[in-house]
Amino acid sequence: MSKKDKRLLVVEDDPGLQRQLKWCFDDFEVLVASNRQEAVAEVKRAQPSVVTLDLGLPPDPGGVTEGFAVLTEILRLSPSIKVVVVTGNDAREHAIRAVEQGAHDFYLKPIQSETLNLVAARAYDLYRLETESRQRRFKASIMPLPGIVASSPQMLKVCRAVEKVAPTDATVLLLGESGTGKELVARAIHEQSARSGGQLVAINCAAIPETLLESELFGHEKGAFTGATAQKRGRVEYACGGTLFLDEIGDLPFALQAKLLRFLQERVIERVGGCVSIEIDVRVICATHQNLQTRIAEGQFREDLYYRISEIAIDLPALREREGDALQLAHRFLETYCCAYGKPIKGLREDTRRAIEQYSWPGNVRELEGRMKRGVIMADDKLLSPEDLGLDAPVKDELPALRDVRDDAEAQLLLKALGRTGGNMAQTARLLGITRPTLYGLLDKHGLRGAAD
Ligand SMILES: Nc1ncnc2c1ncn2[C@@H]1O[C@H](COP(=O)(O)OP(=O)(O)OP(=O)(O)O)[C@@H](O)[C@H]1O
């Protein structure tokens, strides 16, 4: 590791101490800042691994308020930086407060080069280890397609399907529970297609009132209905040259289903109140969390439309069915939200991992993302606990020892046989196919003599 890659920032307002500290750290490229503004600028510019921070900085050189403000700001900008707080007075409460606020270590003046050098070297070692561990975790969160974290066989199959359908113009139907990533997959299909230069226009058929949906989709001419004061293009037209994503297609009102079917077959639209046919070149992707077969059986969904939109159907498995994905996603969201909120959280506790694996995730990836975000915001410790995520503590899922299982079965069988024979030893031994001495031996082993008498 060259000196260039090992940067240490000294935040100190006393010019004499600045000089002393500058020559103190042989192994580091040393940068100096005298106040909050300079410190922040250096952290942003040079991204040091270690900072030594004097708590007594202007405009409060005699106190600690500015020093603590700088500490907070540095850790907000870069939570992984190791900050060693250097304090002139020996108030233990400052040291405690500094560590509570995320400082790596503290050092009491007067400065002894050798000791401080050791402190900085240890801090740097830890910084390296943590960075490597983070990088390894990041690499391990496999993204088979941009933005899609997955390593389970179930999701890898989905990703392979996406790669196959993306270059075609086939209409795709994405099925899966809410929050499984249908919109994300629709985007991936668009991005991987020849239409990626065009727009992906999404419309949620369940979110727009029925009366407005037709004009929202197909547009309207001026005067088509009360309130149509000007001509308006619909989302289908906006998607021309790109991809149209019809989310929650299962909720499309029955009356509109015929119009959509006509558009899918003929690839032309007429705006509401218009009589001109407009040709549209668009690829269509639909999604729903509903069971369309049931909707068809209930008379809520047109069978002919179903066949038209499901040229290729891709089923997104629920998160609980994806082996190992929940933890991968949890780590990815942890990284994302630690960066977003400047929280120096290092990972998940062992019981948190198990709690994540055991939970059934009814809200799928969206729920996991929400819980990780909340956990990062609320956590006080460096490792997230199940409570931080609002999850129950995991149940023990260790396999029982074979001998315990055998013993249990043996005792149950003895009791059953004794029950059948009314406690008669000779009959019980016969029933079990063992000798009477063996039976006595087993009753003693399980403390069941009483049950036999
Ligand atoms: N495999 C994944 N990797 C990373 N992020 C994911 C993954 N799957 C889903 N997400 C994220 O989870 C959230 C929910 O995903 P999305 O909106 O695509 O789900 P959906 O199935 O369309 O939900 P709904 O049916 O409620 O519309 C989004 O923030 C999305 O980015």
The ligand as a MOL file (V3000), in Angstrom:
LIG
                    3D

  0  0  0     0  0            999 V3000
M  V30 BEGIN CTAB
M  V30 COUNTS 31 33 0 0 0
M  V30 BEGIN ATOM
M  V30 1 N -34.5880 -8.2920 -7.2950 0
M  V30 2 C -34.6020 -7.0380 -6.8660 0
M  V30 3 N -33.4330 -6.3910 -6.6670 0
M  V30 4 C -33.4300 -5.1290 -6.1880 0
M  V30 5 N -34.5390 -4.4200 -5.8990 0
M  V30 6 C -35.7230 -5.0140 -6.0940 0
M  V30 7 C -35.8230 -6.3420 -6.5890 0
M  V30 8 N -37.1250 -6.6480 -6.6830 0
M  V30 9 C -37.8270 -5.5790 -6.2780 0
M  V30 10 N -36.9960 -4.5810 -5.9220 0
M  V30 11 C -37.3890 -3.2680 -5.3800 0
M  V30 12 O -38.5650 -3.4840 -4.5990 0
M  V30 13 C -39.5300 -2.4510 -4.7980 0
M  V30 14 C -40.8250 -3.0590 -5.3460 0
M  V30 15 O -40.6110 -3.5350 -6.6800 0
M  V30 16 P -41.6750 -3.3120 -7.8610 0
M  V30 17 O -42.3770 -1.9940 -7.7290 0
M  V30 18 O -40.9940 -3.6000 -9.1460 0
M  V30 19 O -42.7130 -4.4690 -7.4710 0
M  V30 20 P -44.0880 -4.8340 -8.1830 0
M  V30 21 O -44.1310 -6.3170 -8.2610 0
M  V30 22 O -44.2230 -4.0800 -9.4650 0
M  V30 23 O -45.1360 -4.3310 -7.1080 0
M  V30 24 P -46.7160 -4.0240 -7.3250 0
M  V30 25 O -47.3630 -5.3090 -7.7760 0
M  V30 26 O -47.1730 -3.6290 -5.9440 0
M  V30 27 O -46.8120 -2.9270 -8.3340 0
M  V30 28 C -38.8750 -1.4680 -5.7540 0
M  V30 29 O -38.2720 -0.4370 -5.0060 0
M  V30 30 C -37.8270 -2.3030 -6.4740 0
M  V30 31 O -36.7590 -1.5120 -6.9280 0
M  V30 END ATOM
M  V30 BEGIN BOND
M  V30 1 1 1 2
M  V30 2 1 2 3
M  V30 3 2 2 7
M  V30 4 2 3 4
M  V30 5 1 4 5
M  V30 6 2 5 6
M  V30 7 1 6 7
M  V30 8 1 6 10
M  V30 9 1 7 8
M  V30 10 2 8 9
M  V30 11 1 9 10
M  V30 12 1 10 11
M  V30 13 1 11 12
M  V30 14 1 11 30
M  V30 15 1 12 13
M  V30 16 1 13 14
M  V30 17 1 13 28
M  V30 18 1 14 15
M  V30 19 1 15 16
M  V30 20 2 16 17
M  V30 21 1 16 18
M  V30 22 1 16 19
M  V30 23 1 19 20
M  V30 24 2 20 21
M  V30 25 1 20 22
M  V30 26 1 20 23
M  V30 27 1 23 24
M  V30 28 2 24 25
M  V30 29 1 24 26
M  V30 30 1 24 27
M  V30 31 1 28 29
M  V30 32 1 28 30
M  V30 33 1 30 31
M  V30 END BOND
M  V30 END CTAB
M  END
